[in-house]
């Protein structure tokens, strides 16, 4: 069984960061091309976990 869904956060700053917006669009485009489902997650308040992750942290923390 393999994952077939891509979930992204809603991009609020698409007018300010044009280059990042193109990357965001390309991720959605590639996912749809590969016949993946695409979900865009949006909250009224910001959900930021960047302080939780340290620069040297690996994925082995989540997948044991």
N, C-alpha and C positions, 0 to 999 in steps of 0.2 A: 504494500500500500504506500502510495506516495502523496505528498501534499499537493493540492490543486487549487489553493486559494491564496491570494495575496491581499493582505490587509495593510492599508496605509493610513496615516493621519491626514486630516484635512489641511490643505496648505493655505494659511491665512495671508501670507506675505507674497503672494504670486505677482503682485504689481511691483513690488520693491526689488525682488531677486529674480530677474528674468532668466538667468542661466540655470538656476536651480529649478525653476518652473519647467524648463525644457527637459531636464533630467527626470522630473516628476512625471511629465507627460509620457516620456519614452518608457518609463517603468510600466505605466498603465498599458501603453500600446503593446509592449513586448509580452506582458502577461496575457492580454486578450488574444494576441497572435498565437500563443502557446495553448490557448483554450483553457486558461485558468479563470477561476472566478476572481472578481476584484471587489473588495470592500473598502470603503473610505469612511474612516471613523472620525466623528466630529463631536466635540464637547463644547458647552458654553464656557466652561472654565478651562484653563490650560492644564494639560497633563504632561508634566515634564519629569522624566526619570534620569536625566543626564547626570545629576549629582550622585545617583545611586551607583553608577558604573564608574570604575576607576580606569585610567588609561591602559594599564597592563592586564586588565581582566580578560579571561578567555571564556569561550562558550562551555568549557568543561564545568563551570560553576552551575550551569543549568541542566546539563545532560550528564548525569552520573551513571 
